[in-house]
Amino acid sequence: MFFLFYLGFELQAQTDEKVLETIYKTALTNGQSYQWLDHLSNKIGGRLSGSENAELAVQYTKSELEEMGLDKVWLQPVMVPKWVRGLQEYAYIESVPGEQMAVNICALGGSVATPGNGLKAAVVEVKTFEELAALGTEAIQGKIVFFNRPMQPDLIQTFDSYGGCVDQRYAGAMEAAKYKAAGVIVRSVNLRLDDYPHTGSMSYGDMPVEQRIPSAAISTNDAEKLSALLADNPNLQFYFKQSCQQLPDVQSYNVIGEITGSEFPNEFILVGGHLDSWDLGDGAHDDGAGVVQSMEVLRLMKLSGIKPKRSLRVVLFMNEENGLRGATKYAEEAKRNGENHIFALESDAGGFTPRGFSFQAGDNNYAQILSWQSLFKPYLIHYFEKGGSGADVGPLKSDTNVLAGLRPDSQRYFDHHHAAIDTFEHVNKRELELGAATMTALVYLFDKYGIVKEERLKPVMD
Ligand SMILES: [Zn+2]
């Protein structure tokens, strides 16, 4: 009796180990994610919301999901903003009148254009909004504010360094306009020194249109150059020209595929990434990798012979980068339809070697998750921490469910993020496939064991 019990226990433990073995083996020997990413990156390219490429990506991924023989595949309509970059931006530093030194810039997403002939003005360099406020209108009026706070290099979690800088990009123009600045140049959010400007979203808040000032990112090398030249000559002039514009919203879609659960069809497990990307590169890391890994989760479940008990959905969200409209729409519809999302997992941190996950979970669920940790050891997956999940799954958080984000190695991610070198050749096939397998393994465990009840519903630990 005891022996049988023991044997049963062994069998069950071995079963999970065996299943994970099958998942990883299938991912590494019969994967599809890399081929999908090749198509998304090289045949379609950058997929800015509202663009023709974004629409092509919707049609392509929908037809690939249909090929997989899922129970349901559909498009969820959502209106998205359409911002266009226009002609390539141009900028130079003029230390001595008539001597122009070209520098690399790009408009930030959502920015207004410069006047048709460009904008030329003196520059005020600051590192913080406090410094800006201390200088005040007299020092800033009519000038270009240059935000030059670098990413903190000694933080091991590069997303923390990103979080420490991104306010300059997102709110720099809004802040500088309070003091009547003419424009804003922001140091690219990039840990290394190179020549690529990195775009990303910025906002004017509710500022009247006529008060909005143009805002651009400058490469880290050129930020260093500008700062050094300013130290020598505080009166130098900076010129930039950009012709970007915000057009009316257009119709787009989230792409959704589902394997309906065999026992608990009304409990949903979601895997996803965002289908849109910035336009300078082809969006291979951000977030083509997350898109194809999420698609691959459903494919690997099928190929590994796992029939989910709960309904398993892949959601390819539209417009994460400059509006989050797709995620907002999905969560609204899920709420309206009373769909109980017990677990949602996002991959939106690059296609690099997976290290683990970060979780938004209550204590009891987190304890269950930690009990699975040893299953991942053979695959060198060790990072299990509480923390954020992902922008697209965030709106699905409830008092009782669990959200997670795949956490790949992030040391090189910000070399590529939102820049012209976020391209397919910088994604490694094996690393991408290991990420897909790691996601599938976690989805398998949540499908098998479900979530556990939290003793206290509030406050939710995250
Ligand atoms: Zn992203």
Residues whose N, C-alpha, C, O or C-beta is under 5 A from the ligand:
A	BS01	ZN	D286 D287 D348
